[in-house]
Amino acid sequence: MFARQIEAGRPEDCRFVSFSPDSRRLVSGDVLGTIRAWDAETGRLLTTASGPAGPVRAVAFRGKGLRIASGGVRDRKGELQAL
């Protein structure tokens, strides 16, 4: 289901993905600096957040999966956001 959701958008923009520790959610980062959290089973978009300035180069869940860490190249800094 998630693959169909990405295909419906612009798959070339999505660069990095990571599963939550319980594998129920997925987080993606794109070339525009947008971070999206998805339900891994249904493909439903859960939330959208602004990431680093410029392309997202890394995304990961932290701890129990309640926060997302992201990083970019342009601003050379990491961010931590609550879900």
N, C-alpha and C positions, 0 to 999 in steps of 0.2 A: 504494500500500500504506500509506504513512504517513497519508494522509487517512483511510483506514478505521480505523487505530489511534486517531487523535484522535476520530473519530466514535463509536467504541466507548466512549470515556471521557466526559469532560465538555468538549466543545469550547469552551464559553463561558468556561472557566477559562484556556485557553491564549491568551496575549496576544501574545507575541513569539517569533519564530523566526529562526534564522540558519544558513546553510550553512557548513561548514568550507571552507578554501581549496581542497581537492581535491574538494569536492562529494560526498564519500562519507558524511559525517555531518551531522546536523542537531541543533541545540540549541534547546530551547524553555523559556520561562519562563511561569509562571502567576500567578494572583491570590493564591494561597496562599503564594507565596515559594519554590516548588519549581522546580528546574532539572532538565531531563531531556535526556540525549543519546541520539540515535536513529541507527540505520543507515538512511541515506536511501533505499537501494534496497529493503530488505526490510521496513522499518518496525519492526524489532526494537528494543526498549528496551535500551540499552547500560548506562546508569548513571543514578542519581538522586542529587541533592545538594540540600542546603538553600541557598537563596539569601539575599537581603536580608530583613530583617524586613518583612513585608507584601508587597504585590504586586510582582512583578518588572516593571520598566519598560524594561529593555534587556538583551539578551544578544548576545554576539559571540564568535567564536573569535579568539584572539590568535596572532600569529606563524605557526608552521607548523601550527596547529590542535591543539596539545597542551594548551592552556589555554583556559578560558572566562572571559570578563569579564562581570559582571552588575551591575546597579544597581537600586535601588529608591527609592521616594519617602519612605516612612516614616522610614527611618534616614538618608536622604540621603548614602549612601556607596556606593562601588563595591567589588566583591570580585573577586579573581582566583583561580581554582581550577584545579588540574591534573586532567586526565582520567585 
